[in-house]
């Protein structure tokens, strides 16, 4: 067939597929998802935002507040753990003022020398014995020998006014230090003869400190000869004790008493 004949023939309508009957006033299904999609997308965003905003607020609230609110609604009181226990501690405010009164009295009776010792100052003078000194004869003489380290003191006591003559010199000249002067005067002051007896002594050997110790030792021994009742008091104070501390002798092969030469292995 030619093209002209084909154009003259009437065209048959194409078989149309039967479409499902749709009620009037409704849009086709194909168009519904296109129109509903933006609404569906907008709704979850609008719905999810308030939920997301509300959740952190609910989570940020501290748990103890909720518990307190519940307890307050029920009418219950907050219970403190361990409130029923009795404390064993005694506070300073609850202590009785007279509790340590005995200890305070004993501390107050302590000598002031122990609390504030004076290193530079001279030692305190000993208290004299509470007894009456004997009446000595005018021509009485009491001699003794005292020793300390390598110093030796030969002492003679006689009635007088309390003057000291050591190797022909006064006590202040022979012992310039006040500490050594007080050390030499201790036995007579303790016995109560400080102003009733004179001391004549000859000392040789040792140094100044050891000579003062030897003089005190000799005076104490001479006082015991004059008055035997003073022995206990002088012994208690240590005036009759011969101090055995001396310099140790040098040994052969050593530089000093204990010092050794440097060791060399080779």
C-alpha positions, 0 to 999 in steps of 0.5 A, spaced: 500 500 500 502 506 498 502 512 503 496 515 500 492 509 501 494 508 508 492 516 509 485 515 506 483 509 510 480 510 517 485 509 523 482 504 528 482 507 535 488 503 539 485 498 544 485 502 551 487 499 557 481 499 562 483 503 567 480 502 574 474 506 576 476 511 581 471 515 585 470 522 583 473 528 587 480 524 588 486 524 585 490 519 581 494 514 585 500 516 582 500 523 583 498 522 591 505 520 593 508 526 589 504 531 593 504 527 600 512 526 600 514 533 602 508 533 607 511 526 610 518 529 610 516 535 613 512 532 619 517 528 621 522 533 622 517 538 625 515 532 630 522 529 631 525 536 633 521 537 639 522 530 641 530 531 641 529 538 644 525 535 650 529 529 651 536 532 653 532 537 658 529 530 661 536 527 661 539 533 664 535 533 670 539 530 676 536 524 679 537 526 686 532 532 685 527 527 682 528 522 688 527 528 693 520 530 689 518 523 690 520 523 697 516 529 699 510 527 695 510 521 699 511 525 706 517 521 707 523 525 711 531 524 708 535 519 712 542 521 714 546 514 714 549 513 721 545 518 725 543 513 730 550 512 732 553 515 738 560 519 737 566 517 741 570 523 740 571 528 745 571 535 743 575 540 746 569 545 748 566 539 752 572 537 756 572 539 763 577 545 765 580 541 771 581 535 767 589 536 766 590 541 772 594 535 776 599 535 770 599 543 769 601 543 776 607 538 775 609 542 769 609 549 773 614 546 778 619 544 773 626 548 774 626 554 770 633 552 767 630 546 763 625 550 760 630 556 758 637 553 758 642 559 758 648 556 754 652 562 754 651 564 761 654 561 767 651 555 771 646 556 777 649 556 784 647 550 788 643 551 794 646 550 800 645 544 805 640 546 810 644 545 816 648 549 821 656 549 819 661 546 825 665 551 829 672 550 827 678 551 831 683 557 829 689 553 827 685 547 824 688 544 817 684 539 812 688 537 806 686 533 800 688 531 793 684 532 787 685 530 780 682 531 773 685 528 767 692 529 768 691 535 773 693 534 780 691 539 785 693 539 793 688 543 797 689 545 804 682 548 808 683 553 814 678 557 817 678 564 814 673 569 810 673 565 804 679 567 800 682 563 794 690 562 793 692 558 787 699 558 786 700 564 789 694 568 785 687 569 786 682 565 783 679 570 779 686 571 776 688 564 775 681 562 772 679 568 768 672 564 765 666 565 770 664 558 769 671 555 772 670 560 778 663 557 779 666 550 778 671 551 784 667 554 789 661 549 788 663 545 794 664 550 799 657 554 797 653 547 798 656 545 805 655 552 807 662 554 808 663 559 803 665 565 807 668 561 813 674 557 810 680 559 806 683 555 800 690 554 799 692 550 793 697 548 788 696 545 781 700 542 776 699 539 770 693 539 765 689 545 762 685 550 765 678 546 765 682 540 768 685 544 773 678 547 775 675 540 776 681 537 780 681 543 785 673 542 786 675 534 787 680 536 792 676 541 796 670 536 796 675 531 799 678 536 804 671 538 806 669 530 808 675 530 813 672 536 816 665 534 817 664 527 815 656 528 815 657 532 808 659 526 805 652 524 802 650 530 799 657 531 796 657 524 793 650 525 791 652 532 787 658 528 784 663 532 787 667 526 790 667 522 784 674 522 780 672 523 773 676 517 769 675 520 762 682 521 760 686 521 753 687 514 750 694 512 749 697 512 742 698 505 739 703 502 735 702 502 727 696 507 728 697 515 727 693 516 734 689 512 739 684 510 733 686 513 727 689 508 722 693 510 715 690 510 709 689 503 706 692 501 699 690 494 696 697 494 691 
